[in-house]
Amino acid sequence: MRRYWLIFAQAVTVCLGILFAVTTLRPDLLRLAGTAGAPAPAAAAAVRAPLSYAAAVARAAPAVVNVYTTKHVNVPLIPLPDDPVLRQFFGQMPGISRREASTSLGSGVLVSQDGFVLTNYHVVQAADAIEVALADGRKDNAKVVGADPDTDLAVLKLARLRDLPTATLAADRGLRVGDVVLAIGNPFGVGQTTTQGIVSALGRNGLGLNTYENFIQTDAAINPGNSGGALVDAQGNLVGINTAIYSESGGSMGIGFATPIEIARKVMDDIVKTGSVRRGWLGIEPQDITPELARAFRLGRDASGVIIAGVLRDGPAARAGLRVGDIVRTLNGEKVRDTVGLLAGIAQLEPGARATLEVLRAGASRQIEVVAGTRPVRPR
């Protein structure tokens, strides 16, 4: 037994000696042996790498531009007293003034190789001059092709630049609440910036921002200067045009609103083709059903629909026989819930198209066919 212990002790001593020699003279052999069964460094880094939206930003950001607008205003310098002698020289002028340039900043999105830029109407409203700066450093003057104040959208046209990066427009109604979105623009003039968030809600309306409201709500940070910029999905497709924020401080509070691409696409196509947007119109003044009105019309507590409070003389609705007091229940088979939904549905009608309204009159339901007119263009 003692002999076996002696052999074991000698073997352990020899192994420790070899290990000491290798550790001292060739430590790299131990490192190679230890990593023989481990994944390659690149593969390990790929496994550990965090989720990134760099590819989406690289695809979308070149098409997002800065929009600089200039408006000339008269600034009074010296208010003139009511003096007959001074009137001989200055007439009835209230004072000596000079023209100064007031500059504002927004964003826009290149949507075609022909140089069309989609942006917000309030970015270019009343501008005397517009300059567009691309992400690659190029600059060009632009003019307003057309605008739609009802959705706060406008289309610009670059004067000379071509070979332009353009945004890829997403499919209509492809967004879901919870989808990741990226807002790209030029907040506060600091330079192109990308912020990330999710779709917080869809179909937001009743905010008092536009005549027709159907906003995407997102918590991606949107600040002054982002207006007209791009809201893109995780693949870099354009899903909306950043339009407004809810804020008590002027900065982002996590509640931003963007116009969906399905609305922006139709507005853009109409403006490029005709210079304006054509919408259906019936010439009625709708009113939501309140509990008091429901009792007055002897409706149930869960009654839905919209009451016609006014009918324009010789308008499409008047010619079709609609009357004040009619309650619109459906439009082309779609249930009408409120005035916002009714006006949006009417606006989507092609001028000249026939539409069928189901109305409740004196407690009886009836179908009335009406030919949609063209909504009068709101002056800019």
C-alpha positions as a LaTeX table, in Angstrom:
\begin{tabular}{lrrr}
\hline
Residue & $x$ (\AA) & $y$ (\AA) & $z$ (\AA) \\
\hline
Met1 & 0.00 & 0.00 & 0.00 \\
Arg2 & 2.85 & 2.28 & 0.88 \\
Arg3 & 4.31 & 1.64 & $-2.56$ \\
Tyr4 & 1.13 & 2.86 & $-4.29$ \\
Trp5 & 1.06 & 6.05 & $-2.25$ \\
Leu6 & 4.67 & 6.71 & $-3.19$ \\
Ile7 & 3.87 & 6.29 & $-6.93$ \\
Phe8 & 0.85 & 8.61 & $-6.59$ \\
Ala9 & 2.88 & 11.27 & $-4.81$ \\
Gln10 & 5.59 & 11.13 & $-7.46$ \\
Ala11 & 3.02 & 11.47 & $-10.30$ \\
Val12 & 1.40 & 14.50 & $-8.65$ \\
Thr13 & 4.80 & 16.10 & $-8.18$ \\
Val14 & 5.73 & 15.58 & $-11.83$ \\
Cys15 & 2.37 & 17.04 & $-13.03$ \\
Leu16 & 2.74 & 20.12 & $-10.84$ \\
Gly17 & 6.24 & 20.63 & $-12.16$ \\
Ile18 & 5.06 & 20.43 & $-15.76$ \\
Leu19 & 2.21 & 22.86 & $-15.03$ \\
Phe20 & 4.61 & 25.32 & $-13.41$ \\
Ala21 & 6.96 & 25.14 & $-16.38$ \\
Val22 & 4.17 & 25.69 & $-18.92$ \\
Thr23 & 2.67 & 28.56 & $-16.91$ \\
Thr24 & 6.06 & 30.23 & $-16.69$ \\
Leu25 & 7.38 & 29.63 & $-20.20$ \\
Arg26 & 4.25 & 29.25 & $-22.46$ \\
Pro27 & 1.15 & 30.74 & $-20.80$ \\
Asp28 & $-0.45$ & 31.20 & $-24.26$ \\
Leu29 & $-0.94$ & 27.44 & $-24.50$ \\
Leu30 & $-3.24$ & 27.54 & $-21.48$ \\
Arg31 & $-5.31$ & 30.39 & $-23.00$ \\
Leu32 & $-5.77$ & 28.54 & $-26.29$ \\
Ala33 & $-6.80$ & 25.39 & $-24.49$ \\
Gly34 & $-9.31$ & 27.29 & $-22.37$ \\
Thr35 & $-11.02$ & 28.87 & $-25.41$ \\
Ala36 & $-11.02$ & 25.80 & $-27.66$ \\
Gly37 & $-14.67$ & 25.03 & $-26.94$ \\
Ala38 & $-15.85$ & 28.69 & $-26.69$ \\
Pro39 & $-17.60$ & 30.55 & $-29.56$ \\
Ala40 & $-15.57$ & 32.81 & $-31.80$ \\
Pro41 & $-15.20$ & 36.41 & $-30.55$ \\
Ala42 & $-17.33$ & 37.82 & $-33.41$ \\
Ala43 & $-20.06$ & 35.26 & $-32.77$ \\
Ala44 & $-19.98$ & 35.95 & $-29.05$ \\
Ala45 & $-20.19$ & 39.69 & $-29.68$ \\
Ala46 & $-23.15$ & 39.12 & $-31.98$ \\
Val47 & $-24.92$ & 37.13 & $-29.28$ \\
Arg48 & $-24.27$ & 39.83 & $-26.68$ \\
Ala49 & $-24.91$ & 42.83 & $-28.99$ \\
Pro50 & $-27.94$ & 44.94 & $-27.94$ \\
Leu51 & $-30.86$ & 45.52 & $-30.31$ \\
Ser52 & $-30.02$ & 48.36 & $-32.69$ \\
Tyr53 & $-32.05$ & 50.51 & $-35.10$ \\
Ala54 & $-28.96$ & 51.78 & $-36.90$ \\
Ala55 & $-30.02$ & 50.16 & $-40.20$ \\
Ala56 & $-33.45$ & 51.81 & $-40.06$ \\
Val57 & $-31.91$ & 55.21 & $-39.31$ \\
Ala58 & $-29.34$ & 54.82 & $-42.10$ \\
Arg59 & $-32.18$ & 54.06 & $-44.50$ \\
Ala60 & $-34.51$ & 56.88 & $-43.47$ \\
Ala61 & $-32.31$ & 59.74 & $-42.23$ \\
Pro62 & $-30.84$ & 60.88 & $-45.60$ \\
Ala63 & $-34.37$ & 61.76 & $-46.82$ \\
Val64 & $-35.13$ & 63.99 & $-43.81$ \\
Val65 & $-34.28$ & 67.63 & $-44.48$ \\
Asn66 & $-34.14$ & 70.90 & $-42.56$ \\
Val67 & $-36.56$ & 73.59 & $-43.72$ \\
Tyr68 & $-35.58$ & 77.22 & $-43.13$ \\
Thr69 & $-38.22$ & 79.86 & $-43.76$ \\
Thr70 & $-37.82$ & 83.62 & $-43.86$ \\
Lys71 & $-40.54$ & 86.21 & $-43.45$ \\
His72 & $-39.93$ & 89.93 & $-43.86$ \\
Val73 & $-41.61$ & 92.15 & $-41.29$ \\
Asn74 & $-41.69$ & 95.92 & $-40.86$ \\
Val75 & $-40.19$ & 96.98 & $-37.53$ \\
Pro76 & $-41.07$ & 100.53 & $-36.39$ \\
Leu77 & $-38.09$ & 102.56 & $-35.25$ \\
Ile78 & $-39.32$ & 106.07 & $-34.51$ \\
Pro79 & $-43.00$ & 106.80 & $-33.87$ \\
Leu80 & $-43.68$ & 110.18 & $-35.49$ \\
Pro81 & $-45.57$ & 112.87 & $-33.59$ \\
Asp82 & $-48.66$ & 114.46 & $-35.08$ \\
Asp83 & $-46.79$ & 117.43 & $-36.52$ \\
Pro84 & $-47.84$ & 119.28 & $-39.74$ \\
Val85 & $-44.23$ & 119.99 & $-40.73$ \\
Leu86 & $-43.19$ & 116.32 & $-40.44$ \\
Arg87 & $-46.25$ & 115.30 & $-42.45$ \\
Gln88 & $-44.89$ & 117.27 & $-45.41$ \\
Phe89 & $-41.96$ & 114.86 & $-45.55$ \\
Phe90 & $-43.46$ & 111.58 & $-44.30$ \\
Gly91 & $-47.13$ & 111.92 & $-45.21$ \\
Gln92 & $-49.48$ & 109.88 & $-43.00$ \\
Met93 & $-46.89$ & 107.25 & $-42.06$ \\
Pro94 & $-47.15$ & 106.27 & $-38.38$ \\
Gly95 & $-43.38$ & 106.18 & $-38.04$ \\
Ile96 & $-40.06$ & 105.33 & $-39.63$ \\
Ser97 & $-39.61$ & 101.59 & $-40.03$ \\
Arg98 & $-37.24$ & 99.08 & $-41.55$ \\
Arg99 & $-37.69$ & 95.59 & $-42.96$ \\
Glu100 & $-36.20$ & 92.74 & $-40.96$ \\
Ala101 & $-36.10$ & 89.02 & $-41.66$ \\
Ser102 & $-37.76$ & 86.68 & $-39.20$ \\
Thr103 & $-36.40$ & 83.12 & $-39.57$ \\
Ser104 & $-37.97$ & 79.91 & $-38.33$ \\
Leu105 & $-36.95$ & 76.28 & $-38.52$ \\
Gly106 & $-38.73$ & 73.01 & $-39.24$ \\
Ser107 & $-38.19$ & 69.67 & $-40.93$ \\
Gly108 & $-39.40$ & 67.89 & $-44.03$ \\
Val109 & $-39.18$ & 64.57 & $-45.88$ \\
Leu110 & $-38.05$ & 64.03 & $-49.47$ \\
Val111 & $-40.65$ & 61.80 & $-51.11$ \\
Ser112 & $-39.65$ & 61.75 & $-54.79$ \\
Gln113 & $-36.67$ & 62.07 & $-57.08$ \\
Asp114 & $-38.40$ & 65.07 & $-58.66$ \\
Gly115 & $-37.62$ & 67.11 & $-55.56$ \\
Phe116 & $-40.98$ & 67.04 & $-53.75$ \\
Val117 & $-40.77$ & 67.56 & $-49.99$ \\
Leu118 & $-43.60$ & 66.75 & $-47.58$ \\
Thr119 & $-43.80$ & 68.96 & $-44.49$ \\
Asn120 & $-46.27$ & 70.72 & $-42.18$ \\
Tyr121 & $-48.27$ & 73.69 & $-43.41$ \\
His122 & $-47.49$ & 75.67 & $-40.25$ \\
Val123 & $-43.76$ & 75.32 & $-41.01$ \\
Val124 & $-44.03$ & 77.26 & $-44.28$ \\
Gln125 & $-47.12$ & 79.36 & $-43.61$ \\
Ala126 & $-46.70$ & 82.97 & $-44.79$ \\
Ala127 & $-43.02$ & 82.41 & $-45.64$ \\
Asp128 & $-41.41$ & 84.83 & $-48.09$ \\
Ala129 & $-38.47$ & 82.51 & $-48.80$ \\
Ile130 & $-37.80$ & 78.81 & $-48.12$ \\
Glu131 & $-34.45$ & 77.04 & $-48.06$ \\
Val132 & $-34.04$ & 73.28 & $-47.69$ \\
Ala133 & $-30.84$ & 71.71 & $-46.36$ \\
Leu134 & $-30.15$ & 68.02 & $-46.96$ \\
Ala135 & $-28.36$ & 65.70 & $-44.54$ \\
Asp136 & $-25.43$ & 65.45 & $-46.98$ \\
Gly137 & $-24.84$ & 69.22 & $-46.79$ \\
Arg138 & $-26.48$ & 70.30 & $-50.05$ \\
Lys139 & $-28.90$ & 73.24 & $-49.99$ \\
Asp140 & $-31.56$ & 74.49 & $-52.37$ \\
Asn141 & $-34.38$ & 77.00 & $-52.54$ \\
Ala142 & $-37.92$ & 75.65 & $-52.55$ \\
Lys143 & $-41.41$ & 76.86 & $-53.36$ \\
Val144 & $-44.79$ & 75.76 & $-52.04$ \\
Val145 & $-46.59$ & 73.61 & $-54.62$ \\
Gly146 & $-49.72$ & 73.44 & $-52.51$ \\
Ala147 & $-50.94$ & 73.22 & $-48.92$ \\
Asp148 & $-53.83$ & 71.71 & $-47.01$ \\
Pro149 & $-54.55$ & 73.66 & $-43.81$ \\
Asp150 & $-57.25$ & 71.12 & $-42.84$ \\
Thr151 & $-54.58$ & 68.46 & $-42.21$ \\
Asp152 & $-51.65$ & 70.87 & $-41.65$ \\
Leu153 & $-49.69$ & 69.42 & $-44.58$ \\
Ala154 & $-47.81$ & 71.11 & $-47.42$ \\
Val155 & $-45.77$ & 70.01 & $-50.42$ \\
Leu156 & $-42.60$ & 71.85 & $-51.45$ \\
Lys157 & $-40.60$ & 71.57 & $-54.68$ \\
Leu158 & $-36.82$ & 71.99 & $-54.80$ \\
Ala159 & $-35.61$ & 74.38 & $-57.47$ \\
Arg160 & $-32.59$ & 72.58 & $-58.92$ \\
Leu161 & $-31.21$ & 69.64 & $-56.90$ \\
Arg162 & $-31.65$ & 66.14 & $-58.27$ \\
Asp163 & $-30.22$ & 62.68 & $-57.50$ \\
Leu164 & $-31.98$ & 62.87 & $-54.16$ \\
Pro165 & $-32.41$ & 60.34 & $-51.36$ \\
Thr166 & $-36.09$ & 59.58 & $-50.89$ \\
Ala167 & $-38.14$ & 58.03 & $-48.11$ \\
Thr168 & $-39.82$ & 54.65 & $-48.50$ \\
Leu169 & $-43.51$ & 55.05 & $-47.68$ \\
Ala170 & $-45.00$ & 52.34 & $-45.48$ \\
Ala171 & $-48.20$ & 50.50 & $-46.34$ \\
Asp172 & $-51.45$ & 52.14 & $-45.25$ \\
Arg173 & $-52.77$ & 51.18 & $-41.83$ \\
Gly174 & $-49.83$ & 48.93 & $-41.07$ \\
Leu175 & $-49.14$ & 50.31 & $-37.59$ \\
Arg176 & $-50.24$ & 48.78 & $-34.31$ \\
Val177 & $-50.21$ & 50.16 & $-30.80$ \\
Gly178 & $-46.93$ & 49.05 & $-29.24$ \\
Asp179 & $-44.88$ & 49.10 & $-32.46$ \\
Val180 & $-41.46$ & 50.74 & $-32.18$ \\
Val181 & $-41.14$ & 54.05 & $-34.06$ \\
Leu182 & $-38.33$ & 56.56 & $-34.59$ \\
Ala183 & $-38.78$ & 60.34 & $-34.91$ \\
Ile184 & $-36.19$ & 62.08 & $-37.11$ \\
Gly185 & $-35.89$ & 65.85 & $-37.41$ \\
Asn186 & $-34.00$ & 68.94 & $-36.31$ \\
Pro187 & $-35.21$ & 69.86 & $-32.80$ \\
Phe188 & $-34.24$ & 73.34 & $-31.57$ \\
Gly189 & $-31.87$ & 73.66 & $-34.55$ \\
Val190 & $-29.20$ & 71.43 & $-32.97$ \\
Gly191 & $-28.91$ & 69.24 & $-36.08$ \\
Gln192 & $-30.51$ & 66.04 & $-37.30$ \\
Thr193 & $-31.61$ & 63.96 & $-34.32$ \\
Thr194 & $-33.27$ & 60.56 & $-33.94$ \\
Thr195 & $-35.43$ & 59.62 & $-30.95$ \\
Gln196 & $-37.07$ & 56.29 & $-30.24$ \\
Gly197 & $-40.40$ & 55.31 & $-28.73$ \\
Ile198 & $-43.52$ & 53.27 & $-29.39$ \\
Val199 & $-46.95$ & 53.90 & $-30.88$ \\
Ser200 & $-48.99$ & 54.93 & $-27.85$ \\
Ala201 & $-52.37$ & 55.20 & $-29.60$ \\
Leu202 & $-53.97$ & 55.41 & $-33.03$ \\
Gly203 & $-56.82$ & 57.51 & $-34.37$ \\
Arg204 & $-56.46$ & 60.37 & $-31.89$ \\
Asn205 & $-58.91$ & 63.19 & $-32.62$ \\
Gly206 & $-60.81$ & 65.94 & $-30.88$ \\
Leu207 & $-57.58$ & 67.77 & $-30.05$ \\
Gly208 & $-58.55$ & 71.01 & $-31.79$ \\
Leu209 & $-55.41$ & 71.04 & $-33.93$ \\
Asn210 & $-56.86$ & 70.43 & $-37.41$ \\
Thr211 & $-60.21$ & 70.19 & $-39.11$ \\
Tyr212 & $-59.58$ & 66.51 & $-39.88$ \\
Glu213 & $-57.73$ & 64.68 & $-37.10$ \\
Asn214 & $-56.62$ & 61.07 & $-37.09$ \\
Phe215 & $-53.25$ & 61.23 & $-35.36$ \\
Ile216 & $-50.68$ & 58.64 & $-34.39$ \\
Gln217 & $-49.71$ & 59.27 & $-30.76$ \\
Thr218 & $-46.15$ & 58.37 & $-29.76$ \\
Asp219 & $-43.80$ & 58.83 & $-26.83$ \\
Ala220 & $-40.78$ & 59.28 & $-29.12$ \\
Ala221 & $-39.40$ & 62.69 & $-28.14$ \\
Ile222 & $-40.71$ & 65.40 & $-30.49$ \\
Asn223 & $-39.63$ & 69.00 & $-29.88$ \\
Pro224 & $-39.89$ & 72.37 & $-31.67$ \\
Gly225 & $-38.09$ & 71.98 & $-34.98$ \\
Asn226 & $-39.28$ & 68.39 & $-35.43$ \\
Ser227 & $-42.46$ & 69.58 & $-37.14$ \\
Gly228 & $-42.69$ & 68.15 & $-40.65$ \\
Gly229 & $-40.05$ & 65.51 & $-39.92$ \\
Ala230 & $-40.32$ & 61.76 & $-40.33$ \\
Leu231 & $-41.85$ & 59.15 & $-38.08$ \\
Val232 & $-40.52$ & 55.78 & $-39.28$ \\
Asp233 & $-40.95$ & 52.18 & $-38.22$ \\
Ala234 & $-38.22$ & 49.80 & $-37.07$ \\
Gln235 & $-37.36$ & 49.05 & $-40.72$ \\
Gly236 & $-37.01$ & 52.72 & $-41.69$ \\
Asn237 & $-40.31$ & 53.02 & $-43.60$ \\
Leu238 & $-42.13$ & 56.36 & $-43.36$ \\
Val239 & $-45.31$ & 55.88 & $-41.30$ \\
Gly240 & $-46.15$ & 59.50 & $-40.44$ \\
Ile241 & $-45.28$ & 63.19 & $-40.48$ \\
Asn242 & $-44.50$ & 64.63 & $-37.03$ \\
Thr243 & $-46.98$ & 67.44 & $-36.43$ \\
Ala244 & $-47.54$ & 68.49 & $-32.82$ \\
Ile245 & $-46.83$ & 67.82 & $-29.17$ \\
Tyr246 & $-48.70$ & 68.17 & $-25.92$ \\
Ser247 & $-46.50$ & 70.19 & $-23.59$ \\
Glu248 & $-46.79$ & 72.56 & $-20.67$ \\
Ser249 & $-43.14$ & 73.60 & $-20.90$ \\
Gly250 & $-42.53$ & 73.77 & $-24.66$ \\
Gly251 & $-40.43$ & 70.59 & $-24.62$ \\
Ser252 & $-41.30$ & 66.94 & $-25.04$ \\
Met253 & $-43.46$ & 65.35 & $-22.34$ \\
Gly254 & $-43.85$ & 62.00 & $-24.06$ \\
Ile255 & $-47.06$ & 62.90 & $-25.92$ \\
Gly256 & $-46.44$ & 63.63 & $-29.58$ \\
Phe257 & $-48.73$ & 63.45 & $-32.60$ \\
Ala258 & $-47.99$ & 62.53 & $-36.21$ \\
Thr259 & $-50.20$ & 62.53 & $-39.31$ \\
Pro260 & $-50.50$ & 58.94 & $-40.65$ \\
Ile261 & $-48.92$ & 58.15 & $-43.97$ \\
Glu262 & $-52.27$ & 57.12 & $-45.52$ \\
Ile263 & $-53.54$ & 60.69 & $-45.04$ \\
Ala264 & $-50.25$ & 62.32 & $-46.05$ \\
Arg265 & $-50.03$ & 60.16 & $-49.19$ \\
Lys266 & $-53.50$ & 61.20 & $-50.45$ \\
Val267 & $-52.91$ & 64.88 & $-49.67$ \\
Met268 & $-49.54$ & 64.78 & $-51.43$ \\
Asp269 & $-50.90$ & 63.02 & $-54.52$ \\
Asp270 & $-53.78$ & 65.50 & $-54.86$ \\
Ile271 & $-51.51$ & 68.51 & $-54.44$ \\
Val272 & $-48.94$ & 67.25 & $-56.95$ \\
Lys273 & $-51.65$ & 66.49 & $-59.51$ \\
Thr274 & $-53.99$ & 69.46 & $-59.08$ \\
Gly275 & $-52.36$ & 71.89 & $-56.62$ \\
Ser276 & $-55.07$ & 71.38 & $-53.99$ \\
Val277 & $-56.97$ & 68.67 & $-52.13$ \\
Arg278 & $-60.47$ & 67.69 & $-53.26$ \\
Arg279 & $-62.81$ & 66.40 & $-50.57$ \\
Gly280 & $-66.43$ & 65.38 & $-50.46$ \\
Trp281 & $-68.93$ & 67.86 & $-49.00$ \\
Leu282 & $-72.64$ & 67.77 & $-48.15$ \\
Gly283 & $-73.29$ & 71.24 & $-46.77$ \\
Ile284 & $-74.53$ & 70.22 & $-43.32$ \\
Glu285 & $-73.75$ & 71.32 & $-39.79$ \\
Pro286 & $-73.57$ & 68.20 & $-37.61$ \\
Gln287 & $-73.91$ & 68.06 & $-33.83$ \\
Asp288 & $-73.12$ & 65.27 & $-31.37$ \\
Ile289 & $-75.97$ & 63.70 & $-29.41$ \\
Thr290 & $-75.84$ & 64.87 & $-25.80$ \\
Pro291 & $-77.93$ & 63.31 & $-22.98$ \\
Glu292 & $-80.23$ & 66.34 & $-23.13$ \\
Leu293 & $-80.72$ & 65.99 & $-26.89$ \\
Ala294 & $-81.27$ & 62.25 & $-26.53$ \\
Arg295 & $-84.10$ & 62.90 & $-24.06$ \\
Ala296 & $-85.57$ & 65.61 & $-26.30$ \\
Phe297 & $-85.60$ & 63.25 & $-29.30$ \\
Arg298 & $-86.80$ & 60.35 & $-27.12$ \\
Leu299 & $-83.72$ & 58.25 & $-27.87$ \\
Gly300 & $-82.20$ & 55.55 & $-25.72$ \\
Arg301 & $-79.29$ & 56.25 & $-23.38$ \\
Asp302 & $-76.94$ & 54.33 & $-25.67$ \\
Ala303 & $-78.15$ & 56.13 & $-28.81$ \\
Ser304 & $-75.48$ & 56.78 & $-31.43$ \\
Gly305 & $-75.48$ & 59.01 & $-34.46$ \\
Val306 & $-75.20$ & 62.68 & $-35.31$ \\
Ile307 & $-77.96$ & 65.28 & $-35.39$ \\
Ile308 & $-78.14$ & 67.63 & $-38.36$ \\
Ala309 & $-78.27$ & 71.10 & $-36.80$ \\
Gly310 & $-78.08$ & 73.04 & $-40.07$ \\
Val311 & $-78.47$ & 72.49 & $-43.81$ \\
Leu312 & $-76.94$ & 74.86 & $-46.35$ \\
Arg313 & $-79.48$ & 76.17 & $-48.83$ \\
Asp314 & $-79.01$ & 74.66 & $-52.31$ \\
Gly315 & $-76.22$ & 72.44 & $-50.99$ \\
Pro316 & $-75.93$ & 68.70 & $-51.77$ \\
Ala317 & $-77.75$ & 67.72 & $-48.57$ \\
Ala318 & $-80.60$ & 70.17 & $-49.16$ \\
Arg319 & $-81.06$ & 68.94 & $-52.74$ \\
Ala320 & $-81.20$ & 65.35 & $-51.47$ \\
Gly321 & $-83.96$ & 66.20 & $-48.97$ \\
Leu322 & $-82.06$ & 66.15 & $-45.68$ \\
Arg323 & $-83.60$ & 68.30 & $-42.97$ \\
Val324 & $-82.62$ & 69.93 & $-39.72$ \\
Gly325 & $-83.34$ & 67.46 & $-36.92$ \\
Asp326 & $-82.52$ & 64.35 & $-38.96$ \\
Ile327 & $-80.29$ & 61.93 & $-37.06$ \\
Val328 & $-77.63$ & 60.33 & $-39.27$ \\
Arg329 & $-77.08$ & 56.71 & $-38.19$ \\
Thr330 & $-74.91$ & 55.31 & $-41.01$ \\
Leu331 & $-72.93$ & 56.52 & $-44.02$ \\
Asn332 & $-72.64$ & 53.96 & $-46.82$ \\
Gly333 & $-73.36$ & 51.24 & $-44.29$ \\
Glu334 & $-70.70$ & 52.40 & $-41.81$ \\
Lys335 & $-72.00$ & 53.28 & $-38.37$ \\
Val336 & $-71.74$ & 56.98 & $-37.49$ \\
Arg337 & $-70.68$ & 57.59 & $-33.88$ \\
Asp338 & $-69.86$ & 61.31 & $-33.71$ \\
Thr339 & $-69.35$ & 64.46 & $-35.77$ \\
Val340 & $-65.64$ & 63.79 & $-36.21$ \\
Gly341 & $-66.33$ & 60.40 & $-37.76$ \\
Leu342 & $-69.12$ & 61.75 & $-39.97$ \\
Leu343 & $-67.06$ & 64.66 & $-41.31$ \\
Ala344 & $-64.10$ & 62.36 & $-41.94$ \\
Gly345 & $-66.33$ & 59.92 & $-43.82$ \\
Ile346 & $-67.85$ & 62.68 & $-45.94$ \\
Ala347 & $-64.40$ & 64.10 & $-46.72$ \\
Gln348 & $-63.29$ & 60.73 & $-48.10$ \\
Leu349 & $-66.11$ & 60.76 & $-50.67$ \\
Glu350 & $-65.10$ & 61.62 & $-54.21$ \\
Pro351 & $-66.88$ & 64.77 & $-55.41$ \\
Gly352 & $-69.73$ & 63.64 & $-57.64$ \\
Ala353 & $-69.97$ & 60.21 & $-55.99$ \\
Arg354 & $-73.28$ & 58.97 & $-54.60$ \\
Ala355 & $-73.56$ & 58.15 & $-50.91$ \\
Thr356 & $-76.38$ & 56.60 & $-48.90$ \\
Leu357 & $-77.30$ & 57.96 & $-45.49$ \\
Glu358 & $-79.52$ & 56.14 & $-43.05$ \\
Val359 & $-81.33$ & 58.79 & $-41.02$ \\
Leu360 & $-83.87$ & 58.73 & $-38.23$ \\
Arg361 & $-86.69$ & 61.21 & $-38.84$ \\
Ala362 & $-89.72$ & 61.50 & $-36.52$ \\
Gly363 & $-88.88$ & 58.09 & $-35.08$ \\
Ala364 & $-88.80$ & 56.35 & $-38.46$ \\
Ser365 & $-85.70$ & 55.15 & $-40.28$ \\
Arg366 & $-85.21$ & 55.99 & $-43.94$ \\
Gln367 & $-82.49$ & 55.79 & $-46.61$ \\
Ile368 & $-81.52$ & 59.00 & $-48.40$ \\
Glu369 & $-79.16$ & 59.08 & $-51.37$ \\
Val370 & $-77.03$ & 62.19 & $-51.80$ \\
Val371 & $-74.49$ & 63.26 & $-54.43$ \\
Ala372 & $-71.36$ & 64.62 & $-52.78$ \\
Gly373 & $-70.15$ & 68.06 & $-53.77$ \\
Thr374 & $-66.66$ & 69.52 & $-53.56$ \\
Arg375 & $-65.73$ & 71.00 & $-50.22$ \\
Pro376 & $-64.89$ & 74.71 & $-50.60$ \\
Val377 & $-61.17$ & 75.32 & $-50.28$ \\
Arg378 & $-60.24$ & 77.08 & $-47.07$ \\
Pro379 & $-58.15$ & 80.18 & $-47.86$ \\
Arg380 & $-54.52$ & 80.01 & $-46.76$ \\
\hline
\end{tabular}
